[in-house]
Amino acid sequence: MNTHQQLETLFAFFCHDQNPLSVAHFERFGLQGKLKHYQKGALLMTQGNPAPNVFFITQGHVRYFNVSAEGKEFTQSFASAPSIAGSTRAMTQNTPALFNIEALDDVICLEFEWRRFFNTMKIQPGFLEAYTQLLETLFIKKEEREYAFVQHSAEQRYLDFIDRNPALCNQVPLKMIASHIGITPIALSRIRRRLGV
């Protein structure tokens, strides 16, 4: 998949029927996205380091995770193509990233320097509306996850994960899923036995 095809996927993600943007328009903006390929296990960004770029993932899956001072990993979330990845805090405030983003399989993405990308795109009709909808979706997911940790059992959180991430269920190690839903791998194994998985 070449850069032009990647851009078409980007616009299919961001645009809607009322949005007049096209790949031809975008190329005239002068934004030079880098077509990148990350192999399984590679980090798109690293905790504690500057992370000024935004990634538009067109193929593959990634994991957001941070590492404690004791070296323990905590999986925050997963994202699957097509999606946007990056650290909003690091990009907008020019601060080090609080987490890592890891490729869970071969990932293909377009990589842009966030500040230039946003300043160019925000004046284009339809972009801010699409961007607002994207942020709303992320905030809703965050609220639902926080609610689930208080109101749902570990078993229900696992069932919710399976329902929302069918492509990941048999692809990622159980320890990552366990960390994401806030339990130990042993507890997850017990739940899976009880469910006959």
Secondary structure, 3 states (H helix, E strand, C coil): CCHHHHHHHHHHHHCCCCCCCCHHHHHHHCCCCEEEEECCCCEEECCCCECCEEEEEEECEEEEEEECCCCCEEEEEEEECCEEECCHHHHHHCCECCCEEEECCCEEEEEEEHHHHHHHHCCCCCHHHHHHHHHHHHHHHHHHHHHHHHHCCHHHHHHHHHHHCCCCCCCCCHHHHHHHHCCCHHHHHHHHHHHCC
